[in-house]
């Protein structure tokens, strides 16, 4: 199935785009997508954290992704 990926900050730099689509297995979870992103783009595995938002909410690793959902990659944020 296809999901739309939207990336910000360093995540967009890693993907070399702000928006793309990605083919994932049916019944994939957030954890599965994170693994796929790290396998396809090894720089993701170097980040301190990687959160995904689906349906405008942060989702836990066991959340099942539905076809045609938009996934927003939220990279770590530094502040001061």
Secondary structure, DSSP 8 states (H G I E B T S, - for coil): -EEEEEE-HHHHHHHTSSEEEEE--TT-BHHHHHHHHHHHSGGGGGSS-EEEEETTEE--TT-B--TT-EEEEEE-----
